[in-house]
Amino acid sequence: MLPIAPLRYLLAAVLLAAGCERQRPAREAGQAREPPPCTPATRVARLAPLLHESSGLAASRRHPGVLWTHNDSGGEPAVYALDESGHLLGTVLVTGARNLDWEDIALGPCASGDCLYIGDIGDDDAARASIALYQVPEPAPGNAQTAPAERFTLTYPDGPRDAEALFVLPDTSVYLVSKGRKGPVAVYRVPAGMATGATGRLARIQELSPNGSERGGLVTGADATPDGRWVAIRTYEVVRLYRPAAGGRLQPVAPEAGMPLDDADEPQGEAIAFGRDDTIWLSSEAGPMGDRATLSRLRCTLRP
């Protein structure tokens, strides 16, 4: 049997060591924590009453300072040009398109230079047998209509999904992100090299969360930087940043919990777009109590 005094010292040493072990993860986590790469979101403007369901957003590359948006389900098959103060610059009909449930828009490369990719991908009841993607050369804000749009029909490999988010990478690959309303939040890739009018089967690439009730809510928009180094995905509540990796998989960037959008005070946050100088633009649908749709922004510092 050990003498009483040494035993007391031994127990104290064990408890001290255990306390150090309990403290170490918190200290190490504090050392690893990075400040958010973006300032809090701030509202820029209320949008014109015409844009009561601004559901998608894309920043022009041909026309600096121009943002493209569109209305939600059943609206006119048109894109609307805004300046960075939220003023309406023009309405451009998308030739040959139908707005069944347009949910997002993105700018990306195409054979003619830069194209708008419009996702007719909404499906609240997860009942559509197929969804549609339109591709059209980017117009000018003053055009009355676009060139004829190419239409691609898409199906999911795991049954119908509601989706409100899409992004395009520099290699022209197009990705959809499901909303997570009746299943997981997942990333799907559009088949490469599809012919106009063809039907293609989406490839499921990655699950981001088991359902939209976790980690900040339902996904309502996405976008990629022109160089493809960053992807942003938004929900009603937060913006999360990712780094695209091989095969289109997304690697989360701190803070993984996302950057809250409370300061934007959006009626119903819907869309996101990377703009100039690392600005991230957001738009919201109008609210049920007469609140108009809004345009907001975050100013970011993104590493190369």
Order of alpha helices (4+ residues) and beta strands (2+ residues): alpha-beta-beta-beta-beta-beta-beta-beta-beta-beta-beta-beta-beta-beta-beta-beta-beta-beta-beta-beta-beta-beta-beta
